[in-house]
């Protein structure tokens, strides 16, 4: 069972929650998959989503890449949720830590790419006319993005997006599984209060 650990209302009327639990159990309109550019969902969050949601998610992902090409940071793909409780899966490509832009400060390029993936996911949710969305800790697993830094980028991207758009999204959940990630996100959350 997923448990809300922290909750904050934004000035723009959205509620943001940090949740301990299983992203694939979320009943929000969409869950966000931490994907690679070719939407091959073998391991990590992506693998768990396909195992629970069924092969239709991989089939629809393959069709997306055939029709649109590889997915960029700023333009996530989306598929049905298959057998998941969520209606849609938004496939966001986060940055690999260390692949930043040459000539920039360490991590600056990755920050921009992660913020673009968050903003793009929210845009897709708005295009799909959803009122709720759940995110994982994008890029903090095998992509190696430092957890607390990622949390700061993600939370800032939420507030920036809602301040600049007339969004129909009312609930944003960040669903975390392991204790190290939970503590990093809670620390970043408290630092932004």
N, C-alpha and C positions, 0 to 999 in steps of 0.2 A: 504494500500500500504506500502511495506517495504522500509525503508529509511536508507541509509548508513550514519552512524554518524562519523565513523573514518575508515581510511584505511592506511595500511602500507605494503610496499613491503619488502619481506625478501631477504637476500643475495642469497638465493637458488632459486630465481625466482618465488616464490609463493606470492600471494596477500592475506593478511588477513584483513577482514572487521568486524567491529562491526555494527550491524544492529538493528534498532528498528522495530519490526513488529511481524508477525505471521509466525512461523516456518512452518506451514502446507501450506503456500502460496509459499514457496521457489521453484524455478525452477532449482536448482542445481541437479547434478546427484543423490545425496542421501541426505536425512536428517537423523540426528541422533536422536534416541528416547532415553530419559532417562528412562531406563527400570528396572524392577526387574528381578531376576534370573530365574523366571518361566514364564516370558513374559506375565503376566496377565495385560492387558492395561486398567485399570479402571478409573484412575483419572489423573490429572495434564497433562503434555505434552503427555504422552502415551494415555490417554483418548481422548485428542483432535485429535491426529493423527488417531486413529481408527474411531472416529466420522466422520472426513472429508475423510479419505481414504477408508472407508468401511470395512465390516466384513471380507473380504479376508485377511486383515493384521493380525487379531486375529487368523483366521484359519491357516494361514501359520506359525504364531508364535507357535501355539499349536503343529503343525507338527514338527517344529524345535526341541522343547523340548522333544517330544516323541522320535525323532531320535537321538538327541545329548545329552540330559540331560539338567540340569540347566545351564544357561549362566554364565560364570565367568567374572571378571573385564577385564582380558587381552584378552579374546576371544569373542568379540561381535557376535551376530547372525545377520542375514539379511533376509529381506523379500522383496517382491515387494512393490511398493508404492501404489498399489491399484488405487484408484481414485485421488490420490495426483498428483500435477504437477511433483514431483520428481519421478524418475524411481524406486528408492530403498529406504527402510528404514533400517538403521543399528541400531540394538538394543544394546546399551551399558549400562552395569550395573555399575553405580557409587557407591561409598561407602556411608554408613550411618555415619554421623558425630558421633563420640563417640565409634565406633566399631573398633578402631585402633588395632594395634598389642600390646599385653601386654608387658610391659617392655620398650616400646619406648616412646619418647617424645609425648606429647599430639598433635595429628593431624598428626604425621609423617606417620603412617600407612595409614591414609586416603589419604594423599598427594600421596603416592606411588600407591594406588589403583586407584585414579582419573587419574593420569598420564597414568597408564596402560590402562584404558578405552579409553582415547583419542588416544593413540598410536594404540591400537587394532582397533579402528574405522577407522583410517587413513590407516592401513594395509588392512582392508576389502575393503575400497574404491579403493586402488591400485589393489587388486586382481580382483575387478570388472571392472578395467580399466576406472575409472571415472576421470574427470578432475576438478570436483568441488564437494564440500560437505558443508552442513550447520549444525551447532551444536547449541543446547540449552545450558543453564547454568547448566550442569549436576550436580546433587546432591545438588543444592542450594535451592530446594523447600522443600518438606516434609522430605527429607533426612538430612536437617539442616546444610549442609556444609557452613561455612561463605563465603559470596559472593565474597568479594575482594580477600580472600585467594584462593578460587577456580579459580578466574580469572587468578591469577598469575601462578597457577599450569597448567591451560589449555594453556595459551599463551606460557609458557616455554616448555610444551610438544609438541606444534606445531613446534617451532624452533628446538628442539632436534631431533624430528622425521625427519624433512626435511634435517637437517645437516648430518644424518646418512643413508639416503636411496635415491635411484634414483627414486623418485616419479614422477608419471605423473599428480599428482594433481597440479593445478595452482591457484585455488581460494578456500579459506576457509572463510566461513562466520559464525559469532557467532550471532545468532538471539535472541534478548531479548525483552521481552514484558513489564515488569513493570519498573517504573522509578527508584526504589531503586536498582534493579539489574543492570540497564543500568549505573547508576552513579558509582556503585562499579566496574564494568568492565572498564569503562572509566578511573577511578582513577588508577586501576592496570595497564592499558595500558600506561598511561602517565608516571607512575613510572618506566616502562621498557624501555622508549625511550632513 
